């Protein structure tokens, strides 16, 4: 069990990692509760003492920003906003991403710049801690006024509407309140807007992708090292001095990682007949390393974002300021997640090329990695599958962030499409997991044709752990169950020490 206190201190990437990995409970610090109350009290006094129009507080939304709304209708205004904006379509967002959305929305509202009630934030904490996950749909966000449609679906159950998944059942928001003995939250001025404005959908999807990509990075180095040894590749391209004269940080890290994985390998240390290897082996530090540097950049962007207040308007009680601006705009995320998708796709791109080299019948390996090719097709078609997935990734990596379609009668005339970037990035990460699992499938098979020589102790452990799930292929057999097992191993079963 992981306990995390929402506080004024910055949260690192390790917190969402824990949330995805294990059961987690949240609580609000006393300072956070005081900040939220202070902001709410200031807003109530501001509305009561002045007759000025404040966007989203006593006006309509978007193109209706100049339409005044009377004080007696402010609660209805916020309820109407949540209902009318819940226009999501498409596939349902996975529960683990909804869980991250709840965490991020709680965190963003807790800084005391949003004007919400403490009980609203506490109810979101209860959703998180009790495993109550609103049903959210993937499609509907332009990534500019925040993730309006996805966040509206996240907020619906607060007011007794929408649907949730709870204790293995799907129930309505109304049923949930009866079951829990709750009264629906009555949204006060600005609260609906605070709940719907923000980048928590694209940020949650981005964190999910980033956390997975960080793990894939290490696996790509390790699987690549195993393929190199199985291919009888040369270790010299990973020499430390080579990377000191082109000192990109990621390149040096990947070279060091691969050197470490090859330590003690008989295969790496034996005399080679060939002078150099294909780029997919020789240039692993340069290609993998560039992805490492991208991951470092995206980690910085998402860390800033998950520690930010991203709704509008922003309220500064200590300075007597209410500012309508644009912190909900997702451009920083859109660019970063397009970049992450491209960089992660490259791990798959170079992986598929190594897989192809292993089945070509070079350097003493049999064609398609079976002893009796011709009668057996062997590993011919797994490479086809990897090539197909890599091609799909190239299509998915067309940037979303260069697109914009104006909305709300051209009031919102530049949008980030960050939600689309985030969703595509998730698909790319899943695809690269599959491509790397196909490479591992091939590399462990190829290693058997090098016996009795051995690779390094750590890579032998990897191969032995994989063999608990996937056997050596002597003759043609049904391959897809083995490919699915390989994917599961790369995704979930990597702890083989």
N, C-alpha and C positions, 0 to 999 in steps of 0.2 A: 504494500500500500504506500502510495506517494502522497504526502500532504503538501499543498502549496498555498501560501498566504499571498493574496493579492495586495500589493503594497505600492508605495510611491517609488520604490527602487526598480531599476531596469531589469527586465527578464531576459535571460539568455536562451539560446536555441535548445539548451538541455531540457527546458521545461516542456515545450511541445513534444520533444522526443520521449520524455517520460509519460506524457499524457497518451501518446500512441502506443507505448509499450506495456503499460501496467495500469491497474486500477488507481485512480487519482481522486482526491477530495480537495475542494477549494474552500477557502474562508477569506473574508474581508478583514483587513487590519482596521484598528480603531481610527487611524489617521485617514484611511480611505473613506470610511463612513462619515467622518467629520467633513472631509472635502466635498463629498456628494451632497450632504445636507446644506453646507454653506452655499454652494452654487444654486441649489434648488430654492433656498430661502431668498437669495438675492434676486433670482428671476421673478419669483412671486411678487416681491416688493416693487420691482421695476415695472411690471405690468400694471400693478395697482396705482403707482404714483405718476405715471406718464401716459400720455395718449398716443405716443409714437408707434408707428408700425414696425414690428420686428419680424423679419422673414421667418415663416414657419411656426411662429409663436401665435401671432394673431393675424396672419395673412394666409392666402392660399399658397400652393406650391408650384415650382417650375414656372411655366408661363403665366400662372395665376398669382405671381408674387405681389402684385399691386392690389389685389382684391382683399379688402379688410374683412375680418371675421369678428363678430361681436363676442364680448366676454362670456356670455352665457352659452356660447356654442363651441368654446375652445376644446372641451373634452370630446365632443362629437367630431370636431375637426381631426383630432389625432386618431380616433378610432376609424373614421372614414379613410384616413390615409393608409393605415395598415391593411384594411380590407381591400381597398381599390388597387393597391400596389402588389398584392399577392397574385401575380400573373405568371408564375413559373410553369414551364412545360419541359418535356423531355424526360430523360432518365432521372431517377431519384439519386440524390447525393448520398454517398456511403455514410453510415453512422459515424465512423471514425472522423470523417471530415466535419460532420455536423457537430461533433464533440469539440473539435478545434474551433469551430465558429462560435460556439457558446463561450468557450474560454476567452477568445479574442474580443468578443463583444463585451463581456464582463470587464476585461482589462481596460478596454478603451473608455467605457463609461465611468471607470473608477477614478479617473484623474481629477474629476470635479470641474470639467470644462463643458459638460453636456446638458446640465440642468434637469437630470432625471431624479426620480424619487429613490430613496434608499431601498424601499420595499420592492421596487421594480428590479433592481440589481440583485437583491437577495433572492427573488423568485428565480432569476436566471441561474444563480448559484445552486438553488435547490434542483432545478432541472439537471444541471451538470452532475451534481453529487448523487442523485437518485437514478441516473441513467435514463432520463426522459428526453428523447430525441425528436424534435419536431421534424415532420416530413418536409423536405426541401427539394426543389427541382433544379436541375442543372442550367436550364436555359431561361434567359430573361434579363440578365445584367449587361449593361453597356460599359460598366466599369468607370462611370464618371460621377453621377450623383450618388456615388457609392454603389453597392450591390443591392439596388432597391428591391427587385423581385425576390431574390433568395432570402434577404434579410426580413422581408415582410412575412414570408412563410415561417421563418424562425420565430418571429414575434407573435404570430396569430394565436398560438396556444396560451400566451400570457393573458389574452382577453377572452379566453374560452372558445376560440374558433380554431379552424385548421385541424390537423391530425398529428398524433405523436406515436412513436414506437416506444412501448414501455413494458418491461417484463415479458418479452416475447409476443406481445399483442399489439395490434394497431387499433387505437381508439381515437375518438374525437376529442378536441379540446374541452368540450363540455363534459364528456364522460370523465376525463382526467380530473377536472375540478371536483366532481361529485365523489370520485374515488378517494381523492386526497383530502377532502373536506376544506377546500380552498374557495375563496371568492376570487373571481377574475380581477385582474389589475385594472383599475380605472385610470387610464392614461391622462396625465395632466398636460398643460400647455408645453409644447416642444418635444414631449416624450416620444411620440410616434416617429417624429423626424429623427430624433437621436438614435432610435432603434434601427431605422431603415437606412439612414445615411451611414457611410463607412465602407471600409474595404475588407470586411471580415470574411466574405466568401472567397474572394480571389486570394487573400492572404492565407486562409486555411488550406486551400488547394495548393498554393505555392509552398507552404511549409511541409505538407504531406510529400510533395514531389522532391523538395530539397532534402528532407531527411532520408528518403529512399535513395536519392542520387548520391548523397554522401557515402552511404553504405555500398552502393554499386561501384563507386570509385575504387575502394579497396579491393573489392571482388574482381574488378576488371584487371587490376595489376596482378593479382594472384593467378587468375585463370590464364591471363596472357603469359605469365612466367611458365606455367605448366605446358601451355601450347608450344612455347619456345623450346623447352626441353624435349617434348615429344617430337618436334620437328627437327631435332638435332641442331638447334640454332646456336649462334655465337653469343657469349656473354659480354664481349668487349664494348658494344654500344652503350652499356650501362655504367661504364667506368666513371667514377666521380669527377675526374679532371675534365672530361668532355663537357660536363654540364656546368662546371665552374666558369667556362669561357663563354657560355651563353646563359647568364644567371637568371632565367625565369624561375620563380619560386616553385611553381607546380611541376615544372620539368625536372628540377633537382629532386623534388619529393618522390615523384614516380620512379625515377631512376634508382633512388635509394631503396624504395619499396621493392622493386623487382630484384635488385641485388640481394636484399635480405632474403627474399623467397628462394633464391637460387643457391644460397650458402650450403655447402656440403653436397652438392649434386655431382654424382659421377658423370652424368651425361653432359653437363655443362663443362666439366673439366677435361673431357677427352679431346684428342686431336681431331680437328675438323678438316674435311676435304674441300669445302667451299670457302671462298674468301669473304663473302658477305651474304646477308639475308635480305629477303624482300622487306619493303618499307613497313608492312603491317607488323613485323617483328622488330626490326631495327629501330623504328621511329616511335615505339610505344611511349617513351618518356616525353617526346615532343607533343604527341597527340593527347595521351592521357593527361599530361601535365597542363595543357591548355584548358582542359575541362576542369581540372583542380582549381585553376586560377579563377575560372568562371564561377565555380561553386563558392569560392571565398567571397567574391563580389556579391553574389546573390544572398549569401548568408548575412552580409552586412546590411543589405537593403531590407530584407525581411525582418531582421532584428530591430531595425529602426521602426519599421511599420507596425510590428506587434506591440511596440511600446509607445504608440502615438494615439492622440485623439483625432479621429478622422470624420466626425460628423459636422454638421453645419446648421445654424451658425455656432461659432465658438464663443463661449462665455468666460469672461475674466472678472470674477467678483472683486478681486483686490484692486483692479484698475478701473472698475465701473465701465467696462467695455463689453459690448455684444457685437461681434464682427461677423458679417456674412461674407464668406470667402470660399475657398475651394479645396480644403484638405481631404475631401472625399474622392478627388480625382485620382484614378488608378495608374497614371502614366509611369511612375517609378516602378510599380509592380509589373505592368505590361511589358516594358522594355526588359526588365530583369528576367521575367519568366519566358519570354521569347528566347532570350539568350540561353537560359538554362535548358530549354527544350533542344536547341541546336547543339549545345555542348554535350548534353547527355546522349543525343542521337549519335554523335561522333564516336562515343564508346561502342555503340552497336555497329556502326559502319566499319570500323577497323576490326572489330571482333569477327564479323562475318567474313572479312578477307582472310583472317587467320584460319578460320574454319575451312574456307575454300582451299587454302594451301595444304591443309592436312589431308584432304581427300584426293589430291592430284596424282598420287602415286610417286612422289618424289622422295629422295634421300632414304631409300630402303623401306618406305612405308608402302603397303599394297594399295592399289587403286580402291577408293571408297572404303578403306580400312576394314576389309574382310579378306580372309585367307583364300577364298575361292570366288573372286569376282567374275562376273559373267552369269554363272548360275545364281549368284547372289548380287543384289543391287547394293547391299550394305548401307553405307552412310551417304548415299547419293542424294536422297530427298530431304534429309534434315537441312542440308545446305540450301536447297531450294526454299525451304520454309524461312530460313534466316534471311535469304535475299529478298523474299516477299515482304517480310516485316520491316527490313531496312528501307525498302522502297516506300512503304507506307509512312515511315517516319520522315522521309524527305518531304513528302506531301504535307504532313502535319507541321513541319517546321517553317512553312510559309508564315511570316510574322503577322500576328494579329494587331500589333501596336501601330502599324502604318495605316490602318483603316480607321475611318470615323464616319458616322452617320448622324446628322443632327436630329434632335428630338425636342419634344415639348415646345412646339411652334418656334424652333430655332433659338430658344433661350439657352438650351444645352447644345451648343453648336460644334463642340469638339469633345469627343469621348475617347476613352483609352482602349476599349475592347479588352481590358485586362482580364476579365472573367473568361473570355474565350481563350486567351493566352494560357491562363492557368489550367483550364480543362484539357487543352491540347498537350500541355506539359505532362499532366498526369498520364495520359495515354502513351506518350513517348517513353516515360520512365517504365511503365509496365512492359512496353515492347522491348526495351533494352534488356530488361530482366530475362525475357524469353531468348533473345539473341545470345546473351552470355551463357545461358543454360545450355543452348545448343553447342556452343564452343566447348564448354566443359564436357559435355557428352562425347564429343569427338576427341578431345584431348586425352581423356582417361582411356578411351579405346585405343588411341594411337600409342599411348605409353606402353601398353601390353606388348607391342611389337618391338620394343626396345629391351625387353627382358633378356638376360638377368640384370642388366644395368639398371641403376636406380636414379631417380631424381633426388632432390633434397629431402631431408626428413619432414619438413613442414608440408611440402607438396605431396609426399607419399601419404601423409595423414589425410590430406584433402582427398586424394584418389581413393584411399581405403574407406573413408566416410561415405563418399559418393557410391562406392560399390555396395554398400548396405542397402541402397535404394534401387540401383540400376546395374544389371549384370553385364559382363562381357558378351558381345554379340558374335557368336560363332557362325551362325547361318541366319538368313532372313527370318524376321519375326515381326509381330505387330509392334510398330514403333511408337505410335502416338501415346500409349500409356506411359512409355518410358520417357518420352519428351515432357509429358506433364509432371512426372516425378522429378525430372531434372529441374524443371522450373520451380517446383515447390522447394527443392533442396536449396537452390540459389536464393530464393526469396525468404525462406523460413528456417532452413536447417543448417545454417553455416557454422554454428558453434560445435566444432568437431574436436576441440582440444581435450 
